[in-house]
Amino acid sequence: MWLLNSSIGKKLIMSISGLFLILFLVFHLCMNIAAVFSGEAYNVICGLLGYNWCALLGTLVLAAGVVVHFVYAIILTL
C-alpha cells in the first residue's frame, strides 16, 4: 500500500494524526475559557466528561492519534 510505503504517505499520516494534537489543545482551551467565565460551567463540563462514554471513547481515539503521530515522527526521522 503506497500510504505506508512512500515518504509522502507517511507524512500524510503524520499530518492527519497531528490534527488530533490540535483537537486536544482546542478542547482544553475551551474548557479553560469556560473556567475563566464561570466556575460552575467548568464543573458541569468536568462532570459530563467523567461519566460520558463518548468522552471516554474520544479520549482513547485522541491518545491513539498521538501515539501514531509520535511513531511516525520517529520513523520519518530515522
N, C-alpha and C positions, 0 to 999 in steps of 0.2 A: 504494500500500500504506500503510495507516494507521500502521504501525510506523515507517516512515521519514519520514512527513509530519507527524505530530502531535507536539506537545510531550511528551505523556505517553509516546508510543512511543520518542522519542529518550531520554527519561530512563530508560525501562526498559532500553534497550540499554546505556546508560551504567552502570546499576546492575549489570547482569549482567556486563559487562566489568570492573567493579570487583571482582567476585569473583575474577578472575584475579590481581589485585594481592594480594588476601588469600591466595590459594593460594600465590603466590610467597613471601610472608612466612612463612607457616606451614611451608612446605617448608624454607626456610633456617633457621628457628628449630629445627626438628627436627634438621637436620644439625649445627647449633652445639651443641645439647644433647648429641648423640652425641659431639662432640669434647670436651666437658667431662668426660664419664664415661669415655671410652675413646678414646685416640688411634688405636688400631688399628681400632676400629669406624668412625671418621671416614675413615681411609684406605681401608677397604673400600668405604664409600659413594661416596667420590670416584672410586675405581677403577671401580665399576659405572656411574657416570654418564658417564664418559669414553668407554666403549666400547659402551654400550647404545643401540640405535637408538630405543627407546621414550622414553628420556630426552631424546634429541636432538629427537625429534618433539614431546615435551611442552614443551621449551624454545621451539620455534618457535610452538606454539599459545599459550603464555603471552605471548610477545613480541607476537604479533598482537593478543591481547586488550588488552595495554597500549596499543598504537598506536590501536586502536579507541576505547579509553577516553579517550585524550588528544584525539583528533579530535572526538569528540562533546562533550567538555568545551569545546572552542573553539567548536563550532557552537552549543551552548546558550548560551554566554556572549555571543556576537555577536547 
